[in-house]
Structures are given as C-alpha cells and as structure tokens.
C-alpha cells in the first residue's frame, strides 16, 4: 500500500535496520554487506570496488526499462559521537520518537547523515515503486574528506544521464552547488632560546560559540585563533612567546585558545590595560559571541621561548590567513561563495603549526588563494601540505532540477534552489562527469554529528513521494502519479 503510514513505517524500518549495525567512517563493511545481501535478494548484482564503495545497476520497472539511467548516490558512514561509554565500532544506535522527531536516547549521534536518505532509496526499491533504470552508488568514508568518492572509478557514471545525491539536510531545498575545499597545514621546527625577561603570563580567549567553518562562517562569530594573533600583534612592549594553542582542526572555527608569553614585570600594568581594552573592542565587534572573554593570568616560567624572528614570522603567517566570507555565490548571492578559516595555530619549542581551510564555489579561486598561502608559508621556512576536493559550481537551470520543481508543485510542495558552502560528494562526481545534471536533496536533519541529531518525521513521507515521482518520470513526459 502506498499510504502515508506505510511510507513512514517503511522508511523507518530500513533506517532502524541500518542503526543496528555500527558504521563509523572506516568501518562500513558490515553495512555494505547487509545492503549487498538485500539487493541480491531482490535479484540484482551489487559489487564492491577496491575502496569498499557499493555499486549496483537496477533495471527499470515495467514500461520504463528503456528510459535514461539515473544515478542515486549516498554515503554509508556516519560521524559517531556520544557518551563516554559509547563505542562507535561496537555499539548500535538506539532511536526513539520525541516531539515530532526521530532521535537517539542521547548516548550517540543518530547517523541520519546520510542514513535516512539511503534508507528512503532502499525502501522505494523494496516497495517496487515505478522507476527508470537506476545506478546505486553508496560510498564509504565521506565524513573524512570525501575519500570514498575520490576512489570511485572514472567511469562509474558511464551510461548515466543524471545524478541525485541523497545527503541533503533541508527538505524543500534543491542543492545545485557545493563548495570545494582546500585544507592546508604549515609546519616547521622552531629556533628557541632561554627566556631573558622575568614575568610569565598566559593570555586566554574563551567563551566563543565556534562552529563549522562552512555552515557558520558567515554568522558573525569570532575566531579565537585570530583574536589571539591580533592581541599579540597589538602588544607594543617587549615580550617573548613561549607557546600558542588555539583551535583543533581545519574545518572548525576555534572556540578558545591561549598564548604563553614572558614580559618585563614593569610592563604588566600597560599590558593588563591593553587586554581589557582589547576585550571591550572584541565584544563590540562580535555581538554574536556575548560570552567572549579575554583574560591575563600568572603562569610558570617556561624553559624556552621562540626567537624574535620565529615569533614574528609565525604571527605574520597566521595574519595572512583571512577569516570569514570574502565573496558571495554568483548564482545564489545570499550564500557564501568564498571563505577561509584559520583553523589552528600552535607553537611550542618543538613545533610550529598553522592550519587553514579555504572554501570556494569555483576551483580557480581556491587554487589561487591556496597557492598564495603555500608560497608565503614556504617563504617563512615552513613545509606546506594541502588536501583538496573540487567545487561543484552548478548551473542555474537543468532538466533534473526542473523535474524536481514540477513534481514538487504537483505534490503541493514548495521547493527552491539553493547552494551549500560545504563539501558534498557531488563535487567529486561532477568532476568525473561535468555535463551530468545533479541535485542534492533530502529530509530535515537537525544538529548532525552530535547526540542531538534528529530527523523531522513530517518530512519523510513528502520526501519519499517526491523522490518516487522523479524516479518514475525522469526522461519522459507523462502525467503525475496519483
């Protein structure tokens, strides 16, 4: 029966089966085996590539076998975070329904990213809904830099006429573009000497919201690493830098950080006044971070400090890395098009490290900015490492997006085109088949990658109906399904 109750129960049944098997990034083999067994039981012939990605061609249903082939793509891994006794490689996910959402019992993240989209696809196949020929592409290791998609064969989309990515988080939005990303790490071993000044203190930035360097980069939030750099650069009295530790990773906006310096005790009052004024200025500049706090506290004398040249070069390199949005998307001007995050700055007597993450909707912009930062770092004597995935710029109009809009209208849904300032596997697949129409879509998934992750139950049925209609009508002019 193709009723709302049957659709909701069917999709959730598929998702619950997925939740019974642990599947963090790098541990997707059991899920791939389960899905392979299910597809084989339906009479299909799934196969795994060398990376563990699952691919399977599905013939069209009766009357649709000669229609153009459509690719359905999702990833099998999830970000696993939870309680201290939660073991991602072992423990299942326990779900419950609360206030109109499917969520967990709080012990772990849910894995709706991208498990709920994958589950909808499997439900439609098992329900034998009418569809054109399909190619399933279920990838591994998406959450760690799209590495599973990067290992797909160059001909994985051969014969396909369009692709639907099921990793969307906002029902009603048709993603037609995603940002490329360039992670960069700059390192060197510093020159150090014994402290010459007499008063060690610690400068601490805390109380910031932080956030995701794609989703939250345009929200006016402060960056603790950048604030520390600015503060150190504003100190006019002599000081020695023993260490900095701000930020944790390329794609997270630093929430807190500290710098350990040694100064002349006679300058303490002047530096204390400077820190107080700096805090007031920072609070005025970043109202989105109402708990922003900058403190100066006594510290122990360090065994070594950086040379003046090492200190100044480190601050100069960090200062070259912009933080925030520099351009908006040309097709969708309300969405960031180019941004950069100073993800981490670290210094101790053994190592100096700076991390940046450039995001851009066009590859040439990302390349120019990334090459500039690499050249600057190498000029300061740092080694430079980069990892890049391409942008998916998208187009203003294509037949797949038009079909989604038409089928959505027929179902009484309001859909709109949008873009995301984060990486999607569509960027890798677009690079393999640049002329293929692509859309990323999905249900409402809130607070992904956290124990608060949840799916809005009211979006499951309309999404399944919309996807089913598109799978039936791709490449043909026929009346809308009842």
N, C-alpha and C positions, 0 to 999 in steps of 0.2 A: 504494500500500500504506500502511495506517495502522499502521505498526510504529514502535516507539521509535526505531530507527535512521533510518527515513525522516523522522520528525518532526524529529529533531535536525538532520539534514542539510538539510532544507527550510528551517527557520527560519534556520540559519546561512548558507545560500545567499542568502536575502533580505537578511540583515544585511551580508554581505560586499559585496553589490551597493551597498548604501547607503554603506558605508565607502569605496567607490571615488570617491565624489563629495564634495568638501568642502562642509560645510554649517554654518558658524558662524552665530550669530544675525545676521540681516540679510542673509544670503547663502543663502537656501533655495531660490532659483528653480530651480536645476538639479535638486534632489531633487524638488521639486513637479512639474517637467516629466517626470522619469523615472516617478514614481508615476502621473501622469496618463496617460502612454503605456501603462503596464501595465494600468491599469484600462480604458482604451479598448480594448485588445486583448482583454480579457475580455468585451467587449460592453456596457460601462457608459458613463456620460456624466458624467465628472468636470468640475468647474468651479472656477475660482479667483475669490475675491472681490477687492475693491479692495486689501486688505492682503496678498494672496498666500496666504491660507488656502485649503486644498483641501477641497471638499465633494463627496460622491458618494453617491447613493442606490443601494442594491443590492437587487434583488428577492429574495424568499425562495426557497429551493430547493424542489424538487418536494414538494408536500404541506404546505409551510409558508408559502406565499405570502400567506395571509390572517391570519397571526399578527401581533400588535402589533410595530411597528417599534422597533428597538433601536439606539441611537447608540453607535458606537465612536470614542473620541477619543484622540489622541496629538499630540505636537508634533514638528515636523520639524527643529528647530535643535538644536545641541549647544554646550556650553561647550568651547572649544578652548584647551588649554594644553599646552605641551610644550617641547622643546629650543629653543635659541636659533636654530637654522636651520630650525625648523618654521614654515611659513607657512600659517595656517588657511584663508585664502581660495584656496589653490592646491593644497596637498598632500593626497593621500589618507591614509587611516588604514591602517596595516599591522598586521594581527592575528596572533595566534599562540595556541596552547593550552599551558597550563602548570599543573601541579598541580591539575587539575580545573577550571580556569577558562579562559575566553576573555579574553584581554588584548591589549595592544599590545606592540610591540617596545620601548616606553619612550620613543619620540620624541614621543608625543602622548597626549592623553586618548582614550578609546575611543568615546564617543558612545552608549553603551548607554542612557543617559538622554537621550532616551526611544526611541532607535532600536531596541532589542531588542523592546520592546512593539509598536512599529509593524510590525516585521518578522514577528512572530508573527501579527498580523492579516492581513497580506498573504499569508503562507503558507497560512493557513486558507482564504482566498478562492481562491487558485490551486489548492489541493488539492480544491476543490469539496466541502468538508465541509458537511453539512446545517446550515442556518441560517435563522432568521426574517428578514424584511426588515430591512436594516441602513442606517444613515446613517453614512458615514465623515466625521469632522471632524478633519483634520490641520492643525494650526495652525503659524504662524511665530512667532518671537521670544518664545518662552515664557521663556527664560532671562534676559530683560531686563525683568522686571516684568510678565510675562503679557500683553504688549502686543498680540500677535496675537489672543488670545482676547477681549481688550477691544474689538476692532474687528469681531467677528462680528455679523451682523445680529441684531436682536432676535427674529426668527422662525426662527433657524437650527435650533431644536429642535421646530419645529411638526410635529405628527404623530408625534413620538417618545414612547414610553411609559416609557423608562428610558435611562440612560447608563452606559457603562463607560469609565473613564479608565485608560489603559494605562501610566501613569507611575509605578507603584509600584516600590519598591526592595527589598521584603522579601517573598519568596514565603511564602505561608501567611497573610499579614495582609491583611484586607479593610479598607481605609481608608474610614471613614464620615464623617469630618470633617477639615477642614483650617483652619488659622488664616488670618484676614485679616491684612493688613499695612498699616502707615502709615509711610512714610518721611517724615522731616521734616528740613529744613535751615534753620538760623537764621544770618543773616549781618548784619554791619554794618561800616562803616569806622570805625576807632578814632581817638580823640584821643590824641596822643603828645607827649612832651617829652624833653629831653636827660636822660641819667642823672645823678642827684645823688649816688648812693653810689659806692663805689670798688672793689668786689671782685666781678667777674663769675664765675659758676659755672654749670654745667649739671647738672641733675638728670635721671637716666636710669632708666627702668624697662625691664627686658629679661628674656628667658628664659621668657616665658609661652607656654602652648600656643595661646592664641587659639581660633579655631574659628568655626563657623557660628552665627549668632545665633538660629537656630531649633533646629537639631539638637543643639547643645551648650550651650544657655543654662541648662539645669538640671543641668549636670555639675560644678558647684562650681569652675569656672575663674575666675581673676582677670581683671579688665579693666584694661589698662594706663592708659587714659584716666581711669578712675575713681580708680585709685591715685594718679596724678599730682595730680588735683584734691584728694584727701584730704590728700596730703602738703603741697601749697601752702597749704591751709586751716589746717594744723596749725602752720605757722611763725609764731611769735609775735613775733619780732624784725622790724624794718622791712626790707622788700625791695621791689625794683622788678621787674616782669615784662616781659621783652623779647619772649618768644615761647613758644609751646607747639606741639608737633606729635605727636599720638598718634592712632593709628587711620587707616584708609584709606577705609572705606566703611560705609554704614548697616548692612549685614547681616553684618558680620564683627566678632567680638569682638577688640578691639585686643590685639596681642601685645607691643607695645613702644611707647615714647614718651619724649619728653624735653621739659624746660622750661628755658629760659634766663633766669636771674634775676641781678640785681645787688644785693649786700648790703653791709653795713658789715664791713670786714675784722675788726673786733673781735668780731663775732658768729660767726666761722667755726667755732670750736670747738663752740659751742652748737648750731649748725645741723648740723654733722657728727654730733654725738651724737644729735640728733633723727632724722636719716636712718637711722643704724644701728639705733635702736630701732624705727623705723617698718618697716624691712625685717624685723626679727625678728617683729613683730606680724603683718605681712602673710603671712609664711611660715607662721605658726601658723594664720592664718585660712584659707589656701588650700593645703592639703596636696596638692591635685590638680596644683599647679604647683611641683614640687620645685626647679626651677631659677630660681625667681623671684629677681631681683637688683635692688637699688636702689643707684645709685652717685651720688656727688657729685664732679665733676671741674672743674678750672680751665677758663675759657673766655675768649674775647676780649671786650673791651668793646663792647657794641652801640652803634649810632648813635642809637637811640631806644628808649624804653620806654613802656608804657601808663601813662596816668594812674591814680591810685589808684582812682578811681571806675570806670574801664573795667576794670581788673583785678578789682575786687570784683564787678562785675556779671557778668563772664564766669564767674568761679568760682561765683557764685550760680546762674546759669542752668544750667551744667553739673551742679551739685549737685542741681538739681531733677529731673534725668532719672534715674529709677531704673534699676538694672542687675540683671537676674535675673528669676526667676519669682515672680509675686505671687499667682497663683491657679491651681488645677488644673482640668482639664476636668470639667464637671459629669457628663457621661455616662461618661467613662473617667478616673477620678481618678488614675491613675498617669501621665497625660500632662499636660504643661503646658497651661494654658488661657489665661493672660495673662502676657506678659513684656515687658520693654523692654530695649533695648541702647543704651548710649552708644557710638555707632559711631566718632565722630571729634570731637576738639576741636583747634582750630588757631587760632593767633594770631601775627601779625607786624604791623609798623607800617602795613601797607596793608589788612589784612582780619582780621576775627574770624569764625570759623565753628564751629558746633556741629551735629552730626548725631545723630539718634535714630531708632530703629526699634521701633515698638510692634507686637506680635503679639497677637491675641486670637481666641478661637473664637466670640465674639459681637460684632456690629458696634457695638452701643451702647457697650460698654466701651471699645473702641478709639477711638470718636468722643469720648467724654468725656475720656479721658486725653490724646488728641491736641490737642483744643481747649484744654485747660488749659495744655499746654506752649506752644502757639502764642500764647496770651494773655500768658503770662509773658514769653516772648521779646519780644513787641511792647512790653510794659511796660518792658523794658530797652532799647528802641530798636532792636531787631533786626527785619529783614524775615523773614517766615516763609513757607516753601514746603513744600507737602505733596503726596504722591502716594499714593493709597490703592487697595487692591483688597479686595473684601469677604471676609468669613468664610463658610465652609460649616460650619454647626453640625452638620448631620446629624441622624439620628433613631436611636433605639435599635433599631428593627426596621422593615424594609420588605421587600417581596416579592423584590427583586433580591438583597439580602444573604441572605435565606432560601434562595433558589435556589442561590447560590454555596455556602452551607454544606451543603445537601443533596447537590449534585453532588460536592462535595469528599468528603463522607462515603462516597458510593457509589464513589469512586475510591480510598478508603483514605487520604485526606489529612486532616490536622488543620489546620483553618482557624480563625482567630479575628478578631473585630472589633477595630479599633484606630483611632487618630487620629494625625495628624501636626501638629506645631507649625511648619509651614512653609506656604507658599502653593502651591496646586495650581490648575490651570485649572478644576477642578470648582467652585471658589468663584465664578468668573465665570459659568459655565454655570448653577449653582444660582441665581444672582441673576436670570438670564434665565427660568428655569423652576423656581420654588421648590418645586413639588409633585412634581417628577420624581424617582423613586428613582435614586440614583447610588452607584457604588462605584469606588474607585481600587484597582488591583491590579497585580501584576507579578512579575517574577522577582527573584532575588537580584542586586543590583548593588552592589558594594562600592567604596568610595573614589571616588565620582563626582566629576567636574570636576577630575581630576588624572591624571597619566601612569600612576598605579597603578590606575586604574579597571578593573574586571573583572566578568565575569558568571559566576556559578556554573553550570557546564554541567549539573549534575544537576537544576537547577530548570526547565530549558527544556521538557523533554517533559511533566512533570506539569502545568506551566502551560498548555501548548498543549492538552492533553487537557481540562483544567478549562474553559478558555475555550470550546473547541469544544462541550462539553456544555451550557454556559449559552446559547450562541448557538442551539443546537438546541432547547432546552426552554423558553426564555422564553415565558411566556404560555400554556403548555399543561401538561396532566397526562399525561405519557407515561413509559414505562419508560426507565431509564437506558441510554444507548448502550453497546454492547459495545466 
